[in-house]
């Protein structure tokens, strides 16, 4: 039979676990929301699947882009979010894992990507969006490199209940990348 001390420790652990759910969610899977019940306490955070990959092309690449024209591929690999609410403002701290992989036309020791973080309502209305630039260094003979880009953002909730909000993120796609991914799938 468990002692009162171990029961108290179990109750304290359960209370801590419950309290930790009162912050923004962390979702390690691209494009999937965590299953936390019908009404989550705070926004769910996701990397939008179609915007989790991007491509940067060699200088002078023509309008008919091919995989051989890719200098760098970008992968928005992971996101960890913590939040606090002050009045009608959501303050979020994000750690974003961004990976760069050399393409057939790569040159240099790194690449710059642009990604965004937005706050959306349950009806997909964008309540706020902010863009961020990140440089991903890649060692001379390495195939890929990555960074953890730590950012802080604040968005107005627009008076919406917290349970109706989502934090979404992804690469800001160039017109070239959009056209390229219409014809070539995958990385």
C-alpha positions as CSV (number, residue, x, y, z in Angstrom):
1,X,0.0,0.0,0.0
2,X,1.5,3.4,-0.9
3,X,2.4,5.8,1.9
4,X,0.8,9.2,2.4
5,X,4.1,10.8,1.3
6,X,4.1,9.0,-2.1
7,X,0.4,9.8,-2.6
8,X,1.2,13.5,-1.9
9,X,4.1,13.4,-4.4
10,X,1.8,11.9,-7.0
11,X,-0.9,14.6,-6.3
12,X,1.8,17.3,-6.6
13,X,3.1,15.8,-9.9
14,X,-0.5,15.7,-11.3
15,X,-1.1,19.3,-10.2
16,X,2.2,20.3,-12.0
17,X,1.2,18.5,-15.1
18,X,-2.3,20.1,-15.1
19,X,-0.7,23.6,-14.6
20,X,1.7,23.0,-17.5
21,X,-1.2,22.6,-19.8
22,X,-2.2,26.2,-19.1
23,X,0.5,27.5,-21.5
24,X,0.6,27.4,-25.2
25,X,1.0,24.0,-26.7
26,X,4.1,22.6,-28.3
27,X,3.7,20.4,-31.4
28,X,6.7,18.5,-32.7
29,X,4.8,17.2,-35.8
30,X,4.5,19.4,-38.9
31,X,0.9,20.2,-39.7
32,X,-0.8,18.3,-36.8
33,X,-2.6,19.7,-33.8
34,X,-2.2,18.1,-30.5
35,X,-5.3,16.4,-29.1
36,X,-6.0,18.2,-25.9
37,X,-9.7,17.9,-25.7
38,X,-12.6,19.9,-27.2
39,X,-11.6,23.3,-25.7
40,X,-7.9,23.9,-25.2
41,X,-7.0,26.6,-22.6
42,X,-4.6,28.5,-24.9
43,X,-3.6,28.5,-28.6
44,X,-2.4,25.5,-30.4
45,X,0.8,26.0,-32.3
46,X,1.5,24.4,-35.7
47,X,3.9,24.6,-38.6
48,X,1.7,24.8,-41.7
49,X,2.6,21.6,-43.7
50,X,2.6,23.2,-47.2
51,X,5.0,26.0,-45.9
52,X,7.4,23.7,-43.9
53,X,9.7,23.4,-47.0
54,X,11.2,26.0,-49.3
55,X,13.8,26.4,-51.9
56,X,16.4,29.0,-52.9
57,X,17.7,29.0,-56.5
58,X,21.0,29.7,-58.1
59,X,21.5,33.2,-59.4
60,X,20.3,33.6,-63.0
61,X,18.0,30.5,-62.8
62,X,15.4,30.9,-65.6
63,X,11.7,30.8,-65.4
64,X,11.5,27.0,-66.0
65,X,13.0,26.0,-62.7
66,X,14.3,22.5,-62.3
67,X,15.7,20.6,-59.2
68,X,19.2,21.2,-60.7
69,X,18.6,24.9,-60.2
70,X,18.1,24.6,-56.4
71,X,21.0,26.1,-54.4
72,X,19.4,25.5,-51.0
73,X,16.5,23.7,-49.5
74,X,14.9,24.9,-46.2
75,X,13.1,22.8,-43.7
76,X,11.1,24.4,-40.9
77,X,11.7,21.4,-38.6
78,X,10.2,22.2,-35.2
79,X,8.6,24.8,-33.0
80,X,8.3,25.2,-29.3
81,X,6.1,27.9,-27.9
82,X,5.3,29.3,-24.5
83,X,2.8,32.1,-23.9
84,X,1.3,34.5,-21.4
85,X,-1.8,36.7,-21.7
86,X,-1.9,40.3,-20.6
87,X,-5.3,41.9,-21.2
88,X,-6.1,41.4,-24.9
89,X,-2.5,40.7,-25.8
90,X,-0.9,37.3,-26.3
91,X,2.9,37.3,-25.6
92,X,4.6,34.3,-27.2
93,X,8.2,33.1,-27.0
94,X,9.1,30.7,-29.8
95,X,12.1,28.5,-30.5
96,X,12.1,27.6,-34.2
97,X,14.4,24.9,-35.6
98,X,15.3,25.9,-39.2
99,X,17.5,23.5,-41.3
100,X,19.3,24.3,-44.6
101,X,20.4,21.6,-47.0
102,X,22.6,22.1,-49.9
103,X,21.0,21.6,-53.4
104,X,22.8,20.7,-56.6
105,X,23.6,24.4,-57.3
106,X,24.8,25.4,-53.8
107,X,27.5,27.9,-53.3
108,X,28.7,29.6,-50.2
109,X,28.7,28.7,-46.5
110,X,25.0,29.4,-45.6
111,X,21.7,30.8,-46.7
112,X,19.1,33.3,-45.6
113,X,15.5,32.3,-45.2
114,X,12.3,34.3,-44.2
115,X,9.6,32.7,-42.1
116,X,6.5,34.0,-40.4
117,X,4.5,33.5,-37.3
118,X,0.9,34.5,-37.2
119,X,-2.1,34.4,-34.8
120,X,-5.3,33.2,-36.4
121,X,-8.8,32.7,-35.2
122,X,-10.8,29.5,-35.4
123,X,-12.3,30.8,-38.7
124,X,-8.7,31.1,-40.1
125,X,-8.9,34.9,-39.9
126,X,-5.3,36.3,-39.5
127,X,-5.3,38.5,-36.5
128,X,-1.6,39.3,-36.7
129,X,1.5,38.2,-38.7
130,X,5.2,38.9,-38.3
131,X,8.1,37.9,-40.5
132,X,11.6,37.1,-39.5
133,X,14.8,36.6,-41.3
134,X,17.3,33.9,-40.3
135,X,20.7,33.0,-41.5
136,X,21.6,29.3,-41.4
137,X,25.4,28.6,-41.6
138,X,26.5,25.4,-43.2
139,X,30.1,24.3,-42.8
140,X,32.2,24.1,-46.0
141,X,32.0,20.3,-46.6
142,X,28.7,19.7,-44.7
143,X,25.5,18.7,-46.5
144,X,23.2,20.5,-44.0
145,X,23.2,22.9,-41.0
146,X,20.6,24.2,-38.7
147,X,19.8,26.9,-36.1
148,X,17.4,27.4,-33.2
149,X,16.0,30.8,-33.8
150,X,14.6,32.3,-30.6
151,X,12.0,35.0,-31.0
152,X,9.4,36.8,-29.0
153,X,6.1,38.2,-30.5
154,X,3.0,39.9,-29.2
155,X,-0.4,39.8,-30.9
156,X,-3.7,41.4,-30.1
157,X,-6.3,38.7,-29.6
158,X,-9.0,41.0,-31.0
159,X,-11.2,40.2,-28.0
160,X,-11.6,36.6,-29.1
161,X,-11.6,33.9,-26.5
162,X,-8.2,32.2,-26.1
163,X,-9.7,28.8,-27.0
164,X,-10.5,30.2,-30.5
165,X,-6.9,31.1,-31.3
166,X,-4.0,29.3,-33.1
167,X,-0.4,30.2,-33.6
168,X,0.7,29.2,-37.1
169,X,4.2,29.4,-38.7
170,X,5.9,28.6,-42.0
171,X,8.3,29.8,-44.6
172,X,7.4,33.0,-46.5
173,X,7.6,31.6,-50.0
174,X,9.1,33.4,-53.0
175,X,7.2,33.4,-56.3
176,X,10.0,31.1,-57.6
177,X,9.5,28.6,-54.8
178,X,5.7,28.6,-55.3
179,X,6.1,27.9,-59.0
180,X,8.8,25.3,-58.4
181,X,6.7,23.3,-55.9
182,X,3.7,23.3,-58.3
183,X,5.9,21.1,-60.6
184,X,8.1,19.2,-58.1
185,X,7.0,17.7,-54.9
186,X,9.0,16.7,-51.9
187,X,12.2,18.4,-50.9
